[in-house]
C-alpha cells in the first residue's frame, strides 16, 4: 500500500499563496508520505515552465505527485458549456503530464436542476470517454470519483446518489478509466459505503480516505473519529487483492498535527486489516 494525501485543510492557504505547493510537499516528505495529491485550483500561473518547475521540486524531495484533482462539469445542460468543460479538462490533463502526475481525478459534473437523470448519465459517460482518448495520449490514468460537492461548485455532484454513480461506472467499465473510491461520500449521502465499494471493487484504482461526522451530511472530522468503518473497508480491499494508492483527504483543520495523526491512523488500520478469510 502506498500512501498519499490531498491537503484539504490547507486549500485556503495554498490557493491564496500563503502556503506554497513546495512547502506542502516538504511537509509531506517529513511525515513519511510516498506521494502527494494536488488540486488544479492551486494554480493561477498556467505557464508550462512553472508546472515543470513545481514537478521537479516535488521529485527532488523523493516523493511523487500521485493525483491531480480536477472538477469537470460534464453534466451542464448547455452543450457549448460541456464542450468548454472538456476543453478545460484536456488542458488540465496536459498540466498533470507536465507536473509529473500519474493520475487525474475526474468528476461527473454538477446536479444542475435542468439536467435530467437520463441525459446527465449519458453526458457524463460521453464526456469521460472523450477525455479518455486525451488521457491515453498523455499517458495519464483517469480516476472517476464518487464525489459530493467541492466549494467551487454551485450544486452537489450529479453522481453523488449511489445509484447514479453505479450507472456511470457501468458505462465506463471495460475501459482504462478507474474508480477513485471516497470512503466518506456514501455516508454523506446516507448510504453504507461497504456495499457500494463491493459493487465497484474490480475497477477501484485508488482510495480517498475521508471521514464524516454525520449520516446524510459531509462534515469532515479527523480520520477514525467519524462514521466511516475504515477497518471493514480495508478488510474488503485487502481480500480483493487491492494494494494500490490510498490518498488521505485530510480536512481536520489541525495543520501538520492533523496530517501526522491521519498518516499514523491509516497505516495502523491497514496493518490490522485481514489479508485472507481465515
C-alpha positions in Angstrom: 0.0 0.0 0.0 1.3 3.4 -1.0 0.1 6.5 0.9 -0.6 10.0 -0.4 -2.6 13.0 0.9 -4.8 15.7 -0.5 -4.3 18.6 1.9 -7.9 19.8 2.2 -7.1 21.6 5.4 -4.5 23.7 3.5 -6.7 24.5 0.5 -7.3 28.1 1.5 -3.7 28.8 2.3 -2.4 27.3 -0.9 -4.9 29.0 -3.1 -4.2 32.4 -1.7 -0.4 31.8 -1.8 0.1 31.9 2.0 1.5 28.3 1.6 3.3 27.1 -1.5 3.0 23.7 -3.2 6.6 23.2 -2.4 6.0 23.8 1.3 3.2 21.3 1.3 5.5 18.8 -0.5 8.2 19.3 2.1 5.8 18.7 4.9 4.5 15.6 3.2 8.1 14.2 2.9 8.7 15.0 6.5 5.8 12.9 7.7 6.8 9.9 5.5 4.2 10.0 2.7 5.0 8.2 -0.5 3.3 10.8 -2.6 1.1 13.9 -2.6 -2.1 15.0 -4.3 -2.8 18.4 -5.6 -5.8 20.4 -6.8 -5.9 22.2 -10.1 -7.3 25.1 -8.0 -3.9 25.6 -6.5 -2.5 27.0 -9.8 -3.1 30.5 -11.2 0.0 30.6 -13.3 -0.6 28.4 -16.4 2.9 28.7 -17.9 4.2 25.2 -18.7 7.7 26.1 -17.3 6.0 26.9 -14.0 4.4 23.4 -13.8 7.7 21.8 -14.8 9.5 23.6 -12.0 6.9 22.5 -9.5 7.1 18.9 -10.6 10.9 19.0 -10.4 10.8 20.4 -6.9 8.4 17.6 -5.8 10.6 14.9 -7.3 13.7 16.3 -5.7 12.1 15.7 -2.3 11.9 12.0 -3.0 8.2 11.7 -3.3 5.7 11.5 -6.3 2.8 13.6 -7.4 0.1 10.9 -7.5 -3.2 12.6 -8.4 -4.1 16.0 -9.8 -7.7 16.7 -8.8 -9.9 18.4 -11.4 -13.5 19.4 -11.5 -15.0 18.9 -15.0 -18.7 19.8 -15.2 -19.7 17.2 -17.8 -23.4 17.3 -16.9 -24.0 21.0 -17.7 -27.4 21.4 -19.5 -25.8 23.7 -22.2 -23.9 21.8 -24.9 -21.4 24.6 -25.6 -20.5 24.7 -21.9 -20.0 21.0 -21.9 -17.6 21.4 -24.8 -15.8 24.2 -22.9 -15.5 21.9 -19.8 -14.0 19.1 -22.0 -11.5 21.6 -23.5 -10.5 22.7 -20.0 -10.1 19.1 -18.9 -7.8 18.5 -21.8 -5.7 21.4 -20.6 -5.7 20.0 -17.1 -4.6 16.6 -18.3 -1.7 18.3 -20.1 -0.8 20.2 -16.9 -0.8 16.9 -15.0 1.6 15.4 -17.5 4.0 18.4 -17.1 3.8 18.2 -13.3 4.6 14.5 -13.5 1.3 13.3 -12.0 0.3 9.7 -12.5 -3.5 10.2 -12.4 -6.1 12.8 -12.9 -9.3 12.7 -10.7 -12.4 13.5 -12.8 -16.0 14.2 -11.8 -19.3 13.7 -13.5 -20.4 17.3 -13.0 -23.0 19.2 -11.1 -26.6 18.3 -10.4 -28.0 21.2 -12.4 -31.7 21.5 -11.8 -32.3 21.4 -15.6 -30.3 18.2 -16.1 -32.4 15.1 -16.1 -31.2 11.7 -14.8 -31.2 10.2 -18.3 -29.3 12.9 -20.0 -26.9 13.6 -17.1 -25.8 9.9 -17.1 -25.4 10.0 -20.9 -23.4 13.2 -20.9 -21.2 12.1 -18.0 -20.3 8.9 -19.7 -19.8 10.6 -23.1 -17.5 13.2 -21.5 -15.5 10.7 -19.6 -15.0 8.6 -22.8 -13.9 11.6 -24.8 -11.5 12.5 -22.1 -10.0 9.0 -22.0 -8.6 9.4 -25.5 -6.9 12.6 -24.5 -5.5 11.0 -21.3 -4.2 7.9 -23.2 -2.3 10.2 -25.5 -0.6 11.8 -22.5 -0.1 8.5 -20.6 -2.3 9.7 -17.7 -4.7 7.4 -15.8 -8.2 8.9 -15.3 -9.9 8.0 -12.0 -13.6 8.8 -11.6 -14.7 9.6 -8.0 -18.0 9.1 -6.2 -17.9 12.7 -5.4 -20.1 15.0 -3.2 -19.6 18.8 -3.7 -16.5 21.0 -3.9 -16.6 24.6 -2.7 -16.1 25.8 -6.3 -19.4 24.4 -7.5 -23.0 25.7 -7.0 -24.6 22.3 -6.8 -23.7 18.8 -5.5 -22.2 16.2 -7.8 -24.7 14.8 -10.2 -23.5 11.3 -9.3 -23.5 11.8 -5.5 -26.5 9.4 -5.3 -25.0 6.0 -5.3 -27.4 4.5 -7.9 -26.4 7.2 -10.4 -22.7 6.7 -9.6 -23.1 3.0 -10.4 -24.9 3.7 -13.7 -22.0 5.8 -14.8 -19.4 3.2 -13.6 -21.3 0.6 -15.7 -20.9 2.8 -18.7 -17.1 3.1 -18.3 -16.4 -0.5 -17.2 -14.1 -2.2 -19.6 -12.2 1.0 -20.4 -8.9 2.3 -18.9 -10.9 4.6 -16.5 -10.5 3.6 -12.9 -12.5 4.5 -9.8 -11.3 6.7 -7.1 -13.4 5.5 -4.2 -14.2 8.0 -1.5 -14.9 6.4 1.9 -17.0 9.3 3.4 -19.2 10.4 0.5 -21.6 7.5 0.5 -22.2 8.1 4.2 -22.7 11.8 3.4 -25.4 10.8 1.1 -26.9 8.4 3.6 -25.6 5.1 2.3 -23.4 2.4 3.6 -20.0 2.6 1.8 -19.3 -1.2 2.0 -21.9 -2.5 -0.4 -21.1 0.3 -2.8 -17.4 -0.5 -2.6 -18.1 -4.2 -3.3 -20.1 -3.2 -6.4 -17.1 -1.4 -8.0 -14.1 -3.1 -6.3 -12.9 -4.7 -9.6 -12.1 -1.2 -11.1 -11.0 0.6 -7.9 -7.6 2.2 -8.7 -7.2 4.3 -5.5 -9.0 5.4 -2.4 -9.8 8.7 -0.8 -9.6 8.0 2.9 -12.0 10.6 4.3 -14.3 10.7 7.4 -17.6 12.4 8.2 -19.3 13.1 11.5 -22.9 12.6 10.5 -25.1 10.4 8.3 -26.6 12.3 5.5 -24.1 15.2 5.6 -20.4 15.8 4.8 -18.9 17.1 8.0 -15.2 16.3 7.9 -13.6 15.1 11.1 -10.1 13.6 11.9 -9.9 10.2 10.4 -11.2 7.5 12.8 -13.4 9.8 14.8 -16.4 9.7 12.5 -18.7 7.1 11.0 -16.5 5.6 8.3 -15.8 1.9 9.1 -12.2 2.0 8.0 -11.2 -1.5 9.2 -14.1 -3.1 7.4 -13.3 -1.1 4.2 -9.6 -2.1 4.4 -10.6 -5.7 5.0 -12.6 -5.6 1.8 -9.8 -4.0 -0.1 -7.2 -6.5 1.1 -9.4 -9.5 0.5 -9.9 -8.3 -3.1 -6.1 -8.1 -3.6 -6.0 -4.3 -3.6 -2.6 -2.9 -2.9 -2.8 0.4 -4.7 -2.8 4.0 -3.6 -4.6 5.3 -0.5 -4.9 9.1 -0.5 -5.8 10.7 2.8 -8.3 13.5 2.3 -7.1 15.5 5.3 -9.7 18.0 6.3 -9.4 18.2 10.1 -8.1 21.8 10.1 -5.4 20.8 12.5 -2.5 21.6 10.3 0.6 19.3 10.3 -0.6 17.6 13.5 -3.7 16.5 11.7 -1.7 15.2 8.8 0.6 13.2 11.1 -2.3 11.7 13.0 -4.1 10.7 9.8 -1.0 9.1 8.4 -0.4 7.1 11.6 -4.1 6.1 11.8 -4.3 4.9 8.2 -1.1 2.9 8.4 -2.2 1.2 11.6 -5.6 0.3 10.4 -4.2 -1.1 7.1 -1.7 -3.2 9.0 -4.6 -4.6 11.1 -6.8 -5.4 8.2 -7.3 -9.1 7.2 -5.3 -10.5 4.3 -7.5 -13.6 3.9 -10.8 -15.2 5.1 -9.3 -17.1 8.0 
